[in-house]
Amino acid sequence: MAISSDNETRQTNELVVEIRIPDGSDGDLVSEAERRLSRVDGIVDVSIDELRSLDPGLSATEITVAVTVETVTGAVVSPEDEVAIEIVDRGLI
């Protein structure tokens, strides 16, 4: 009998990102930021560590947050490819 494993090795990365959240979005700013980051291909888990700044505007609020993301080791992760996400500091990614 062959032995196999479904365990994925995960890598933890720390980033500082700026996210544009439109007015009228569901939930609070932190929840919305986590939801938007979790949609990025290759990211399996997101946690907001620190809210760095808020910049409210007429149609959206831009927030800058320090986050920890878990990715599958070897995955190419490009959060800046998502609409309204900009990496300010890549940290370990």
N, C-alpha and C positions, 0 to 999 in steps of 0.2 A: 504494500500500500504506500503510495506516495504521500509525503507530507507537504501541505501547502498552507499558506497564510494569506489572509485578507487584510492584514494590518498595513496601514499606510503610515509611512514615516512622515511626521509633520515638522515644519520649520517655523519658528517664531520670529517675526520681524516687527521692528518699531518704526513708525513713520509719523511725520507731522503733515497733515493734509488740510487743504482749504476746500470746503464743500459749499456749493450754492444750493440753498434749499428754498424752493418757491413758497410764497405765502399760500396758505390754504392747504398745505400738505397734511397728511394724516399723522397724528402723534406729535410728540415734542421734538425739538431740534436734535437732541442726542439720539433718540430712537431712529429718527429719519436718517441721520448720518450713518449709524450702524447698518441700517437697511440698505442704503445706497452702496456702501462699501462691500457688504456681503454679496451683492450681485456681480461683483467683479470675478471673472473666470480665474480659478486657481485659489481663491480665498475660501477657506472652510469655516473660519471663525473670526469674529471682530469684537474688540472691546475698546471702548473709549476710556483713555486713562486720564486725560486732562483737557478741559476746555480752555484754549489759549486766548481766543478773541471772538467777538461778535461784531458784525458790521451790518446792521439792518438797512434795508433799502426799500424802495417803493413796491417792488414786485417780488423780492426775495431777500433772504438773510444769508450772508456769507459767514460761515463759522470756520475757525481754525482750531483743530483738535490734534492732540497727540494720541495715537492709537497703537494697539498691539494687534497684529493680524497673524493668523495661523494659515500656512499654506502647505500643500503637499510638496514634499521635497522634490526639487527638480522642475516644478511648475514655473512657467513664465508668467509673472503677474505684472499687469500694467494698469493700475488704477486710473492713471491719467487718460487712458483711452475711453473711460466712461464720461458721459456728459456731466459737466459741472463739478469735476473732481480735479484738483491740482495738487501735486506733491510739493510741499515746501521744503521738507528735509527727509531724505531717504533712510536715515539711520542705518539699519543693518541690511536693508533689502538691496 
